[in-house]
Amino acid sequence: MKKTIILISLAVVISGITLLSFWGGKQTCMMMMTEKTSYEGLNLSAGQEKTLTDLDDSFRKEVDMLCMNVCRERTALMNLLSETNSNPEAIYKKIEEIGGLQVGLEKKTADHILEIKKTLSPRQTAVYLKRVREELQKSIQQCASSMALKS
């Protein structure tokens, strides 16, 4: 009985997280992606603009696919949680798979930023990284504000 109550509580918590993730999934993925406005005012050469556009286009395609995979696996998790006799081991395994995809997404983002840095001069890199940091801080503030509104 106690194990059933714990499993049901876990299912409710994960279900809530999953539903919030579906709602904010696109926003979460977008938060990790650098904005083209980060390049404004950097006095990019034509070659730099072309390189950055190509890098961004490729990155966005890859990230979109990873985000879709995360959502697909979250749906699979929800299906596991919805089963009458949910198997905790299968649930935890699915959560680890989702975590692995999210780690991959973070690595792709870091790799993308490193590739951008190779294209920019030291001055351009400093300005660019400052903007990326500001975008991250803004996202954190939005999340904090959202959480404050919910409590």
PyMOL commands that set and color helices and strands:
alter all, ss='L'
color gray80, all
select helices_A, chain A and resi 2-31+36-39+46-82+88-119+122-150
alter helices_A, ss='H'
color red, helices_A
deselect
rebuild
show_as cartoon
